[in-house]
Amino acid sequence: MRNVARGSLVDAAIAELRGEIGAGRWAVGERIPSEAQLAETLGMSRLSVREAVRALVHAGLLTTRQGSGTYVTATDESDAALGRVLDGVASRDIAEVRLGLDLLAARLAASRRTDADLADLREIAARRRAAFEAGELEAFADADVAFHLRIAQASHNRLLTDLYRNLCEGLREVVLADHMQHSTTTAHADLLRALTDGDPAAAAAAALTIVEA
């Protein structure tokens, strides 16, 4: 980020943070730096940063989680608008839509994934497994959602990715409510193996096992 030195500090901070979010500096579902860290990076007061973050929460690009921090929920206002439509949607409805998206994402990703996609997925899968073994529910939920979003991204279908991204917060709540009772570790390993092998049918089968667990 560049140092902000003139103009309305709050407006400048909003524009800066909005630009970083849109550019993908922090992925949807990722926690942004602390207020103090952002203030230091932008070269402005924590009060200005706090107001900028509050404005972006109101716009739907960020959300705050008590005791956890501030997370990206959308990359732009159009994504945020769709996210607001999904607010309050029943878990069953989310699960049914997820079924279709996960199967399609798995099939496409198996055919289109790159080596970089696979490297990211292996890293996220390792984080997910470590969080499960440590009993860290929040970290597990974050990694689980990140894994499936990354598969959607590996499909290299922008619309599919955008649709999946807007389900992430709802999916995270579903994972948290499950309390790691259905970790589907084996099925996730099978899915990653199918993606590595470039096997769309096996990838879809593993994705189905995960969603129906």
Buried (B, 14 or more C-beta within 10 A) or exposed (E): EEEBEEEEBBBBBBBBBBEBBEEEBBBBBEEBBEBEEBBEBBEBEEEBBBBBBBBBBEBBBBBEEEEEEBBBBBBBEEBBEBBEEBEEEEEEEBBEBBBEBBBBBBBBBBBBBEEEBBEBBEBBBEBBBEBBEEEBBBBBBBBBBBBBBBBBBBBBBEEBBBBBBBBBBBBBBBBBEBEBEEBBEEBBEBBBEBBBEEBBEBBBBBBBBBBEE
